[in-house]
Amino acid sequence: MSFVWLWTDILVWTLVLVLIGAVRSIRRSEQIRKQWFNILKSPVAMSAAIVLSFYLLFALLDSVHFQYTQPTSDSSTEQRSLAVHEQGVLSLLDILVPHLRTQTERTYSAPFATHEYSTSLSYDESGVVSQVYRPLQFGGQHWTGKHSILDDVMVKTAIPFLFTCIIIAIIFAIHLGWGFLKTRGNYIDYYENQPDPKDELPWGAAYFTLFVLIFLFSWFFYLSHYYHVLGTDKVGQDVLYQAIKSIRTGVLIGLLTTLVMLPLALILGISAGYFKGWVDDVIQYLYTTLNSIPGVLLIAAAVLMMQVMIANNSDWFGSTEERADLRLLFLIFILGLTSWTGLCRLLRAETLKISQVEYVTAAKAFGLSPFRIIQKHITPNLMHLVLIALVLDFSGLVLAEAVLSYVGVGVDPTTASWGNMINQARLEMAREPMVWWSLFSAFAFMFTLVLAANLFSDRVQTVLDPRRKH
């Protein structure tokens, strides 16, 4: 087994390193640290941040890829069989949940079902044909029928609940131990120097959110060994597996698109607002022209051109995963190149205002170069707008991927995404009996991510907006 680095893996881990560096810089700045403390002091913002962290964790687990090497003649029989079974590129998340990936059924099955969702032809020993619901190969095979499925699920829920309680207790003990160590083991100092509840982070909301998330994911993971918790699709693949795998696509498009749009918006917006004149005219003409083109048509044209290029150069790719990853990377670049205009216009207007204040005029009088003024005086006063815009745009980009995949110009059909799940569920909702769980699963996972991003962005805007009333 060997590591495989996809292009999006390199970008997402580069972004993680950038975020780690940003956290270190925040810890060194008292003012910025106080701003983030005010953001997280809201129970809603704290809960939303924890939800977003869980989604990011699953995206990172799905961004470490491996490939089983071809067995040699000296390899054992077990190694050969493993290499045959584990073909293709697998992520760390695939390795952690192998049963969700490999235990596929013949066709549709409802959540927690023990038989297929539709009838099939069956022949008995006498040759009589009948319509029967065939039992599933993996889902619910432990169920003996002595108790209802609901009773069986309730009994099995006890183990995830106890596991969650143990994990929360360990986290709480580490939290208390860390606070105790900060006082160097002095019990009196620890209990006398407790902060005022008004000046403390909402740890109650944080622990409650952690408990709910850990319980839900451990409950899904444990019960998935016995049932298809969210059912299966047309070809028998587990819907829970598809929904979890789609987290990476949604998070990557929301995060990596900012790497493309942010430099363009910053450079062009600040340049237009500071230098004015013909520079401002050219940049205004550029983003006005780009805004005049319907976004969906522009993205569709770019994606179709990319598809033709990939089809004509199939020898560039060693696997279908690399081809799908390149298409995802192109979609990220296309979304970034078409979504920078709003932030650019906002930064231009703010730069026009800041460039007229006294300290910028004084800096010009002292002979500072324009680039030095932009670096020291203008850019730091724009970062709150940049952060607000990026957090607000995150949810819009996640929804954009779903819409583009639904109309057929999004990610590759082999890539797990909520948009592809919704697109496939379009026909499933029209059949009889209706297959609703694929659409519901994609909606639930995407709704949770977008809701958490919107709630967190509202708090960021409230705290960082200098025009708000304190």
KOLGUDREN-875536 format. One record per residue (C-alpha): residue in one letter; y, z, x; residue number from 1. Coordinates in Angstrom, 3 decimals, always signed. Last residue first. Layout:
<nodes>
[node a; [Y; Z; X]; NUM]
...
</nodes>
This chain:
<nodes>
[node h; [+48.077; +21.057; -21.843]; 470]
[node k; [+49.324; +18.012; -23.775]; 469]
[node r; [+47.788; +14.742; -22.571]; 468]
[node r; [+49.938; +12.279; -20.647]; 467]
[node p; [+48.241; +13.006; -17.312]; 466]
[node d; [+44.882; +11.720; -18.617]; 465]
[node l; [+42.314; +13.396; -16.397]; 464]
[node v; [+41.131; +16.158; -18.724]; 463]
[node t; [+41.036; +14.355; -22.080]; 462]
[node q; [+39.806; +11.077; -20.577]; 461]
[node v; [+36.970; +12.826; -18.785]; 460]
[node r; [+36.058; +14.667; -21.999]; 459]
[node d; [+35.936; +11.439; -23.978]; 458]
[node s; [+33.914; +9.803; -21.188]; 457]
[node f; [+31.261; +12.529; -21.417]; 456]
[node l; [+30.889; +12.076; -25.157]; 455]
[node n; [+30.729; +8.281; -24.793]; 454]
[node a; [+28.133; +8.404; -22.000]; 453]
[node a; [+25.964; +10.879; -23.926]; 452]
[node l; [+26.152; +8.700; -27.061]; 451]
[node v; [+25.296; +5.556; -25.075]; 450]
[node l; [+22.235; +7.160; -23.453]; 449]
[node t; [+20.958; +8.756; -26.667]; 448]
[node f; [+21.518; +5.570; -28.691]; 447]
[node m; [+19.645; +3.475; -26.112]; 446]
[node f; [+16.577; +5.726; -26.190]; 445]
[node a; [+16.588; +6.030; -30.000]; 444]
[node f; [+17.299; +2.330; -30.667]; 443]
[node a; [+14.573; +1.115; -28.317]; 442]
[node s; [+12.087; +3.521; -29.916]; 441]
[node f; [+13.106; +2.619; -33.487]; 440]
[node l; [+12.851; -1.124; -32.830]; 439]
[node s; [+9.376; -0.747; -31.356]; 438]
[node w; [+8.348; +1.725; -34.099]; 437]
[node w; [+9.114; -0.456; -37.123]; 436]
[node v; [+6.120; -2.755; -37.539]; 435]
[node m; [+6.288; -3.815; -41.196]; 434]
[node p; [+3.030; -4.343; -43.101]; 433]
[node e; [+3.762; -7.141; -43.757]; 432]
[node r; [+5.856; -9.008; -41.229]; 431]
[node a; [+9.654; -9.235; -41.194]; 430]
[node m; [+10.296; -6.208; -38.968]; 429]
[node e; [+7.873; -7.573; -36.382]; 428]
[node l; [+9.858; -10.794; -36.140]; 427]
[node r; [+12.992; -9.075; -34.835]; 426]
[node a; [+10.970; -6.465; -32.942]; 425]
[node q; [+10.602; -8.835; -29.983]; 424]
[node n; [+14.381; -9.146; -29.663]; 423]
[node i; [+14.815; -5.389; -30.005]; 422]
[node m; [+12.296; -4.779; -27.217]; 421]
[node n; [+13.938; -7.465; -25.066]; 420]
[node g; [+17.333; -5.783; -25.550]; 419]
[node w; [+15.861; -2.378; -24.762]; 418]
[node s; [+14.730; -3.694; -21.413]; 417]
[node a; [+11.445; -4.155; -19.564]; 416]
[node t; [+11.666; -7.288; -17.440]; 415]
[node t; [+9.099; -10.010; -18.229]; 414]
[node p; [+11.531; -11.721; -20.610]; 413]
[node d; [+14.051; -12.007; -17.730]; 412]
[node v; [+17.348; -10.276; -18.399]; 411]
[node g; [+19.941; -11.543; -20.840]; 410]
[node v; [+20.563; -15.020; -22.240]; 409]
[node g; [+18.063; -14.917; -25.137]; 408]
[node v; [+20.261; -13.784; -28.046]; 407]
[node y; [+18.661; -10.323; -28.052]; 406]
[node s; [+18.824; -10.123; -24.262]; 405]
[node l; [+22.587; -10.676; -24.458]; 404]
[node v; [+23.037; -8.035; -27.180]; 403]
[node a; [+20.971; -5.412; -25.358]; 402]
[node e; [+22.726; -6.107; -22.067]; 401]
[node a; [+26.118; -5.799; -23.771]; 400]
[node l; [+25.142; -2.406; -25.229]; 399]
[node v; [+24.563; -1.005; -21.748]; 398]
[node l; [+27.811; -2.631; -20.579]; 397]
[node g; [+29.788; -1.022; -23.401]; 396]
[node s; [+28.312; +2.397; -22.619]; 395]
[node f; [+29.451; +2.166; -18.997]; 394]
[node d; [+32.911; +0.770; -19.823]; 393]
[node l; [+34.273; +4.180; -20.893]; 392]
[node v; [+33.056; +5.829; -17.683]; 391]
[node l; [+34.554; +3.040; -15.593]; 390]
[node a; [+37.880; +3.076; -17.449]; 389]
[node i; [+38.303; +6.853; -17.150]; 388]
[node l; [+37.436; +6.819; -13.443]; 387]
[node v; [+39.832; +3.964; -12.707]; 386]
[node l; [+42.628; +5.577; -14.717]; 385]
[node h; [+42.180; +8.860; -12.816]; 384]
[node m; [+42.107; +6.899; -9.560]; 383]
[node l; [+45.529; +5.334; -10.112]; 382]
[node n; [+47.691; +8.010; -8.470]; 381]
[node p; [+45.492; +7.959; -5.345]; 380]
[node t; [+45.944; +4.138; -5.126]; 379]
[node i; [+49.752; +4.185; -5.230]; 378]
[node h; [+50.955; +6.684; -2.600]; 377]
[node k; [+48.760; +6.676; +0.509]; 376]
[node q; [+46.816; +3.394; +0.422]; 375]
[node i; [+49.395; +1.292; -1.440]; 374]
[node i; [+52.187; +2.636; +0.743]; 373]
[node r; [+50.171; +1.886; +3.904]; 372]
[node f; [+49.429; -1.625; +2.634]; 371]
[node p; [+53.110; -2.236; +1.938]; 370]
[node s; [+54.100; -1.134; +5.456]; 369]
[node l; [+56.132; +2.023; +5.843]; 368]
[node g; [+59.743; +1.377; +6.874]; 367]
[node f; [+61.351; +4.723; +6.031]; 366]
[node a; [+63.198; +3.045; +3.150]; 365]
[node k; [+59.902; +1.794; +1.703]; 364]
[node a; [+58.509; +5.337; +1.766]; 363]
[node a; [+61.665; +6.586; +0.039]; 362]
[node t; [+61.237; +4.023; -2.733]; 361]
[node v; [+57.600; +5.119; -3.145]; 360]
[node y; [+58.708; +8.783; -3.289]; 359]
[node e; [+61.412; +8.000; -5.858]; 358]
[node v; [+59.390; +6.176; -8.504]; 357]
[node q; [+59.637; +2.394; -8.969]; 356]
[node s; [+56.235; +1.433; -7.502]; 355]
[node i; [+54.568; +3.895; -9.883]; 354]
[node k; [+55.635; +1.954; -12.989]; 353]
[node l; [+54.592; -1.504; -11.781]; 352]
[node t; [+51.369; +0.050; -10.463]; 351]
[node e; [+50.577; +1.399; -13.935]; 350]
[node a; [+51.001; -2.040; -15.527]; 349]
[node r; [+48.906; -3.752; -12.859]; 348]
[node l; [+46.197; -1.088; -13.079]; 347]
[node l; [+45.830; -1.641; -16.847]; 346]
[node r; [+45.698; -5.433; -16.505]; 345]
[node c; [+43.040; -5.152; -13.777]; 344]
[node l; [+40.988; -2.715; -15.863]; 343]
[node g; [+40.865; -5.211; -18.736]; 342]
[node t; [+40.190; -8.199; -16.467]; 341]
[node w; [+37.201; -6.788; -14.600]; 340]
[node s; [+34.598; -7.643; -17.270]; 339]
[node t; [+33.737; -11.302; -16.555]; 338]
[node l; [+32.910; -11.102; -12.843]; 337]
[node g; [+31.019; -7.837; -13.333]; 336]
[node l; [+28.929; -9.220; -16.190]; 335]
[node i; [+28.043; -12.261; -14.068]; 334]
[node f; [+27.207; -10.112; -11.055]; 333]
[node i; [+24.930; -7.861; -13.097]; 332]
[node l; [+23.286; -10.900; -14.711]; 331]
[node f; [+22.659; -12.366; -11.261]; 330]
[node l; [+20.977; -9.147; -10.140]; 329]
[node l; [+18.797; -9.095; -13.258]; 328]
[node r; [+17.787; -12.697; -12.571]; 327]
[node l; [+16.974; -11.779; -8.975]; 326]
[node d; [+14.855; -8.855; -10.179]; 325]
[node a; [+12.917; -11.113; -12.558]; 324]
[node r; [+12.103; -13.490; -9.687]; 323]
[node e; [+11.135; -10.605; -7.400]; 322]
[node e; [+8.901; -9.123; -10.113]; 321]
[node t; [+7.242; -12.508; -10.695]; 320]
[node s; [+6.051; -12.457; -7.114]; 319]
[node g; [+6.689; -13.981; -3.676]; 318]
[node f; [+9.882; -15.713; -4.703]; 317]
[node w; [+11.694; -18.553; -2.977]; 316]
[node d; [+8.884; -20.992; -3.773]; 315]
[node s; [+10.096; -21.121; -7.393]; 314]
[node n; [+13.117; -23.137; -6.325]; 313]
[node n; [+13.637; -25.582; -9.197]; 312]
[node a; [+12.879; -22.936; -11.852]; 311]
[node i; [+15.183; -20.387; -10.182]; 310]
[node m; [+18.062; -22.896; -10.047]; 309]
[node v; [+17.536; -23.922; -13.665]; 308]
[node q; [+17.511; -20.272; -14.732]; 307]
[node m; [+20.737; -19.635; -12.813]; 306]
[node m; [+22.468; -22.500; -14.593]; 305]
[node l; [+21.282; -21.053; -17.911]; 304]
[node v; [+22.591; -17.595; -16.944]; 303]
[node a; [+26.030; -18.964; -15.990]; 302]
[node a; [+26.345; -20.951; -19.226]; 301]
[node a; [+25.238; -17.961; -21.323]; 300]
[node i; [+27.698; -15.641; -19.550]; 299]
[node l; [+30.591; -18.015; -20.210]; 298]
[node l; [+29.521; -18.579; -23.814]; 297]
[node v; [+29.181; -14.831; -24.440]; 296]
[node g; [+32.586; -14.115; -22.923]; 295]
[node p; [+34.526; -16.644; -24.973]; 294]
[node i; [+37.011; -18.213; -22.505]; 293]
[node s; [+40.624; -17.148; -23.058]; 292]
[node n; [+40.055; -13.919; -21.125]; 291]
[node l; [+39.352; -15.918; -17.971]; 290]
[node t; [+42.577; -17.883; -18.400]; 289]
[node t; [+44.579; -14.693; -18.873]; 288]
[node y; [+42.805; -13.132; -15.869]; 287]
[node l; [+43.766; -15.982; -13.540]; 286]
[node y; [+47.259; -16.675; -14.935]; 285]
[node q; [+48.142; -13.008; -14.502]; 284]
[node i; [+46.834; -13.101; -10.922]; 283]
[node v; [+48.868; -16.224; -10.093]; 282]
[node d; [+52.074; -14.928; -11.699]; 281]
[node d; [+51.798; -11.498; -10.040]; 280]
[node v; [+51.413; -13.099; -6.616]; 279]
[node w; [+54.299; -15.477; -7.405]; 278]
[node g; [+56.696; -12.596; -7.884]; 277]
[node k; [+55.279; -9.062; -8.119]; 276]
[node f; [+54.104; -7.482; -4.830]; 275]
[node y; [+53.278; -4.082; -6.306]; 274]
[node g; [+51.926; -4.767; -9.786]; 273]
[node a; [+50.035; -7.958; -9.001]; 272]
[node s; [+48.585; -6.550; -5.782]; 271]
[node i; [+47.494; -3.340; -7.523]; 270]
[node g; [+45.664; -5.252; -10.269]; 269]
[node l; [+44.133; -7.842; -7.923]; 268]
[node i; [+42.751; -5.388; -5.388]; 267]
[node l; [+41.655; -2.705; -7.834]; 266]
[node a; [+40.210; -4.989; -10.531]; 265]
[node l; [+38.307; -7.139; -8.056]; 264]
[node p; [+36.971; -4.154; -6.097]; 263]
[node l; [+35.877; -2.393; -9.330]; 262]
[node m; [+34.196; -5.332; -11.096]; 261]
[node v; [+31.250; -5.869; -8.750]; 260]
[node l; [+30.339; -2.269; -7.934]; 259]
[node t; [+31.017; -1.401; -11.594]; 258]
[node t; [+28.265; -3.806; -12.621]; 257]
[node l; [+25.912; -1.629; -10.608]; 256]
[node l; [+26.290; +1.384; -12.880]; 255]
[node g; [+25.911; +0.149; -16.477]; 254]
[node i; [+23.569; -2.699; -15.542]; 253]
[node l; [+21.477; -0.330; -13.460]; 252]
[node v; [+21.333; +2.317; -16.197]; 251]
[node g; [+20.169; -0.121; -18.873]; 250]
[node t; [+17.591; -1.853; -16.688]; 249]
[node r; [+16.211; +1.402; -15.305]; 248]
[node i; [+15.879; +2.981; -18.752]; 247]
[node s; [+13.802; +0.017; -19.949]; 246]
[node k; [+10.736; +1.408; -18.158]; 245]
[node i; [+10.883; +4.492; -20.394]; 244]
[node a; [+11.049; +2.383; -23.571]; 243]
[node q; [+8.224; +0.085; -22.406]; 242]
[node y; [+5.975; +3.030; -21.545]; 241]
[node l; [+6.662; +4.651; -24.909]; 240]
[node v; [+5.809; +1.356; -26.615]; 239]
[node d; [+2.294; +1.310; -25.104]; 238]
[node q; [+1.075; -2.248; -24.685]; 237]
[node g; [-1.385; -3.533; -27.296]; 236]
[node v; [-0.413; -7.218; -27.282]; 235]
[node k; [+1.587; -6.961; -30.510]; 234]
[node d; [+3.139; -3.603; -29.647]; 233]
[node t; [+1.685; -0.114; -29.367]; 232]
[node g; [+2.525; +3.223; -30.983]; 231]
[node l; [+5.251; +5.716; -30.073]; 230]
[node v; [+2.929; +8.592; -29.146]; 229]
[node h; [-0.032; +6.381; -28.277]; 228]
[node y; [-2.385; +9.303; -28.423]; 227]
[node y; [-4.488; +11.573; -26.175]; 226]
[node h; [-3.043; +11.216; -22.667]; 225]
[node s; [+0.316; +10.359; -24.266]; 224]
[node l; [+0.312; +13.884; -25.708]; 223]
[node y; [+1.004; +15.395; -22.285]; 222]
[node f; [+3.720; +12.927; -21.262]; 221]
[node f; [+5.554; +12.963; -24.592]; 220]
[node w; [+5.514; +16.758; -24.718]; 219]
[node s; [+6.605; +16.969; -21.071]; 218]
[node f; [+9.478; +14.601; -21.848]; 217]
[node l; [+10.526; +16.459; -24.981]; 216]
[node f; [+10.169; +19.935; -23.467]; 215]
[node i; [+12.110; +19.028; -20.334]; 214]
[node l; [+14.896; +17.501; -22.423]; 213]
[node v; [+15.142; +20.373; -24.920]; 212]
[node f; [+15.019; +23.095; -22.259]; 211]
[node l; [+17.590; +21.341; -20.084]; 210]
[node t; [+19.929; +20.981; -23.044]; 209]
[node f; [+19.568; +24.684; -23.875]; 208]
[node y; [+20.046; +25.649; -20.241]; 207]
[node a; [+23.264; +23.640; -19.971]; 206]
[node a; [+24.624; +24.843; -23.309]; 205]
[node g; [+24.126; +28.453; -22.212]; 204]
[node w; [+25.505; +27.698; -18.740]; 203]
[node p; [+28.881; +26.781; -20.188]; 202]
[node l; [+30.778; +26.899; -16.854]; 201]
[node e; [+32.798; +30.019; -16.213]; 200]
[node d; [+36.540; +30.641; -16.392]; 199]
[node k; [+36.616; +31.718; -20.058]; 198]
[node p; [+33.552; +33.907; -19.467]; 197]
[node d; [+35.565; +35.798; -16.813]; 196]
[node p; [+33.773; +35.659; -13.503]; 195]
[node q; [+31.244; +38.302; -12.383]; 194]
[node n; [+32.651; +40.132; -9.373]; 193]
[node e; [+31.453; +43.592; -10.338]; 192]
[node y; [+27.812; +42.570; -10.795]; 191]
[node y; [+27.431; +40.691; -7.505]; 190]
[node d; [+29.676; +43.001; -5.504]; 189]
[node i; [+27.651; +46.028; -6.575]; 188]
[node y; [+24.290; +44.350; -5.944]; 187]
[node n; [+25.227; +43.279; -2.404]; 186]
[node g; [+22.686; +40.680; -1.256]; 185]
[node r; [+25.079; +38.523; +0.718]; 184]
[node t; [+27.412; +37.965; -2.258]; 183]
[node k; [+26.537; +34.254; -2.198]; 182]
[node l; [+22.891; +35.307; -2.040]; 181]
[node f; [+23.142; +36.896; -5.490]; 180]
[node g; [+24.585; +33.739; -7.027]; 179]
[node w; [+21.793; +31.692; -5.471]; 178]
[node g; [+19.172; +34.148; -6.661]; 177]
[node l; [+20.498; +34.044; -10.208]; 176]
[node h; [+20.329; +30.243; -10.296]; 175]
[node i; [+16.916; +30.205; -8.592]; 174]
[node a; [+15.637; +32.664; -11.218]; 173]
[node f; [+17.101; +30.531; -14.014]; 172]
[node i; [+15.458; +27.387; -12.605]; 171]
[node i; [+12.099; +29.191; -12.369]; 170]
[node a; [+12.434; +30.541; -15.925]; 169]
[node i; [+13.346; +27.048; -17.195]; 168]
[node i; [+10.235; +25.598; -15.515]; 167]
[node i; [+7.989; +28.335; -16.943]; 166]
[node c; [+9.394; +27.927; -20.465]; 165]
[node t; [+8.931; +24.156; -20.257]; 164]
[node f; [+5.274; +24.537; -19.228]; 163]
[node l; [+4.684; +26.962; -22.107]; 162]
[node f; [+6.157; +24.459; -24.586]; 161]
[node p; [+4.256; +21.537; -23.058]; 160]
[node i; [+0.982; +23.545; -23.504]; 159]
[node a; [+1.715; +24.718; -27.055]; 158]
[node t; [+2.294; +21.193; -28.345]; 157]
[node k; [-1.465; +20.521; -28.142]; 156]
[node v; [-2.080; +22.802; -31.109]; 155]
[node m; [+0.682; +21.159; -33.141]; 154]
[node v; [-0.658; +17.694; -32.334]; 153]
[node d; [-4.164; +18.621; -33.491]; 152]
[node d; [-2.802; +20.146; -36.691]; 151]
[node l; [-0.813; +16.978; -37.389]; 150]
[node i; [-3.875; +14.830; -36.683]; 149]
[node s; [-5.735; +16.706; -39.383]; 148]
[node h; [-8.695; +18.899; -38.507]; 147]
[node k; [-12.441; +18.259; -38.441]; 146]
[node g; [-11.784; +14.543; -37.891]; 145]
[node t; [-13.245; +14.457; -34.395]; 144]
[node w; [-10.115; +13.376; -32.521]; 143]
[node h; [-10.813; +12.720; -28.829]; 142]
[node q; [-10.549; +8.963; -29.354]; 141]
[node g; [-6.997; +9.294; -30.657]; 140]
[node g; [-5.589; +6.353; -28.710]; 139]
[node f; [-7.868; +4.819; -26.096]; 138]
[node q; [-10.013; +2.021; -27.560]; 137]
[node l; [-8.492; +2.166; -31.005]; 136]
[node p; [-10.737; +2.125; -34.039]; 135]
[node r; [-10.929; -1.140; -36.019]; 134]
[node y; [-9.395; -1.158; -39.466]; 133]
[node v; [-11.837; -3.169; -41.575]; 132]
[node q; [-11.934; -6.444; -43.492]; 131]
[node s; [-15.496; -7.415; -44.347]; 130]
[node v; [-18.002; -10.160; -43.566]; 129]
[node v; [-21.647; -9.619; -44.441]; 128]
[node g; [-24.039; -10.761; -41.691]; 127]
[node s; [-26.822; -8.277; -42.484]; 126]
[node e; [-26.057; -6.214; -39.370]; 125]
[node d; [-22.378; -5.972; -40.238]; 124]
[node y; [-19.696; -8.500; -39.421]; 123]
[node s; [-16.059; -7.459; -39.047]; 122]
[node l; [-12.838; -9.347; -39.642]; 121]
[node s; [-9.688; -7.454; -38.729]; 120]
[node t; [-7.342; -5.143; -40.612]; 119]
[node s; [-3.855; -4.196; -39.503]; 118]
[node y; [-2.404; -1.100; -37.819]; 117]
[node e; [-5.356; -0.448; -35.538]; 116]
[node h; [-7.117; +2.887; -35.754]; 115]
[node t; [-6.540; +6.388; -34.327]; 114]
[node a; [-2.815; +6.457; -34.942]; 113]
[node f; [-0.353; +8.878; -33.323]; 112]
[node p; [+2.419; +6.252; -33.558]; 111]
[node a; [+1.215; +3.060; -35.285]; 110]
[node s; [-1.145; +0.556; -33.661]; 109]
[node y; [-0.518; -3.117; -33.033]; 108]
[node t; [-2.940; -5.228; -30.974]; 107]
[node r; [-5.990; -5.005; -28.700]; 106]
[node e; [-5.085; -1.745; -26.998]; 105]
[node t; [-3.649; -1.061; -23.571]; 104]
[node q; [-4.514; +1.948; -21.422]; 103]
[node t; [-3.304; +0.611; -18.060]; 102]
[node r; [+0.435; +1.227; -18.094]; 101]
[node l; [+0.615; +4.454; -20.065]; 100]
[node h; [-2.391; +5.809; -18.189]; 99]
[node p; [-0.787; +5.130; -14.797]; 98]
[node v; [+2.171; +7.463; -15.446]; 97]
[node l; [+3.195; +8.719; -11.968]; 96]
[node i; [+2.204; +5.449; -10.248]; 95]
[node d; [+4.279; +3.393; -12.669]; 94]
[node l; [+7.261; +5.705; -12.074]; 93]
[node l; [+6.911; +5.175; -8.323]; 92]
[node s; [+7.231; +1.459; -8.958]; 91]
[node l; [+4.511; -1.152; -8.903]; 90]
[node v; [+4.615; -4.710; -7.553]; 89]
[node g; [+1.644; -6.898; -8.452]; 88]
[node q; [-2.040; -6.124; -8.672]; 87]
[node e; [-3.334; -2.593; -9.105]; 86]
[node h; [-6.785; -3.427; -10.494]; 85]
[node v; [-7.795; -5.810; -7.700]; 84]
[node a; [-6.362; -3.533; -5.018]; 83]
[node l; [-8.148; -0.527; -6.497]; 82]
[node s; [-11.475; -2.391; -6.638]; 81]
[node r; [-11.110; -3.364; -2.990]; 80]
[node q; [-10.188; +0.153; -1.911]; 79]
[node e; [-13.176; +1.634; -3.754]; 78]
[node t; [-15.564; -0.911; -2.215]; 77]
[node s; [-14.394; +0.093; +1.260]; 76]
[node s; [-12.220; -2.096; +3.390]; 75]
[node d; [-13.680; -3.758; +6.517]; 74]
[node s; [-13.428; -7.255; +4.994]; 73]
[node t; [-9.758; -6.666; +4.426]; 72]
[node p; [-8.134; -5.585; +1.175]; 71]
[node q; [-4.899; -7.350; +0.126]; 70]
[node t; [-1.954; -5.003; +0.283]; 69]
[node y; [-0.972; -2.947; -2.748]; 68]
[node q; [+2.715; -3.311; -3.411]; 67]
[node f; [+5.206; -0.497; -3.731]; 66]
[node h; [+8.562; -0.067; -5.408]; 65]
[node v; [+11.096; +2.762; -5.511]; 64]
[node s; [+13.665; +1.904; -8.198]; 63]
[node d; [+11.648; +3.225; -11.161]; 62]
[node l; [+11.961; +6.791; -9.905]; 61]
[node l; [+15.690; +6.146; -9.491]; 60]
[node a; [+16.055; +4.946; -13.086]; 59]
[node f; [+14.089; +7.952; -14.332]; 58]
[node l; [+16.440; +10.306; -12.462]; 57]
[node l; [+19.513; +8.443; -13.751]; 56]
[node y; [+18.345; +8.960; -17.332]; 55]
[node f; [+17.885; +12.663; -16.654]; 54]
[node s; [+21.323; +12.877; -15.026]; 53]
[node l; [+22.906; +11.207; -18.080]; 52]
[node v; [+21.355; +13.882; -20.307]; 51]
[node i; [+22.638; +16.617; -17.973]; 50]
[node a; [+26.151; +15.137; -18.020]; 49]
[node a; [+26.093; +14.957; -21.837]; 48]
[node s; [+25.144; +18.641; -22.073]; 47]
[node m; [+27.981; +19.642; -19.728]; 46]
[node a; [+30.452; +17.396; -21.574]; 45]
[node v; [+29.509; +18.938; -24.931]; 44]
[node p; [+29.709; +22.490; -23.553]; 43]
[node s; [+33.219; +21.777; -22.165]; 42]
[node k; [+33.744; +23.498; -18.826]; 41]
[node l; [+32.247; +20.387; -17.201]; 40]
[node i; [+35.540; +18.514; -17.354]; 39]
[node n; [+37.613; +21.530; -16.346]; 38]
[node f; [+35.352; +22.064; -13.316]; 37]
[node w; [+35.756; +18.395; -12.493]; 36]
[node q; [+39.523; +18.835; -12.435]; 35]
[node k; [+39.287; +22.034; -10.374]; 34]
[node r; [+37.146; +20.277; -7.778]; 33]
[node i; [+39.699; +17.463; -7.603]; 32]
[node q; [+42.504; +19.946; -6.896]; 31]
[node e; [+40.554; +22.038; -4.383]; 30]
[node s; [+39.444; +19.026; -2.360]; 29]
[node r; [+36.526; +19.602; +0.034]; 28]
[node r; [+33.891; +19.828; -2.709]; 27]
[node i; [+35.160; +16.563; -4.205]; 26]
[node s; [+34.715; +14.829; -0.848]; 25]
[node r; [+31.086; +15.973; -0.703]; 24]
[node v; [+30.498; +14.766; -4.270]; 23]
[node a; [+31.980; +11.373; -3.405]; 22]
[node g; [+29.667; +11.066; -0.394]; 21]
[node i; [+26.678; +11.806; -2.593]; 20]
[node l; [+27.937; +9.206; -5.079]; 19]
[node v; [+28.209; +6.606; -2.313]; 18]
[node l; [+24.672; +7.405; -1.189]; 17]
[node v; [+23.478; +6.954; -4.773]; 16]
[node l; [+25.317; +3.624; -4.965]; 15]
[node t; [+23.458; +2.445; -1.879]; 14]
[node w; [+20.251; +3.544; -3.608]; 13]
[node v; [+21.177; +1.385; -6.602]; 12]
[node l; [+22.101; -1.625; -4.494]; 11]
[node i; [+18.972; -1.595; -2.345]; 10]
[node d; [+16.748; -1.198; -5.394]; 9]
[node t; [+18.598; -4.045; -7.138]; 8]
[node w; [+17.738; -6.361; -4.270]; 7]
[node l; [+14.070; -5.423; -4.324]; 6]
[node w; [+12.608; -3.466; -1.439]; 5]
[node v; [+8.807; -3.395; -1.374]; 4]
[node f; [+7.049; -0.543; +0.393]; 3]
[node s; [+3.403; -0.987; +1.400]; 2]
[node m; [+0.000; +0.000; +0.000]; 1]
</nodes>
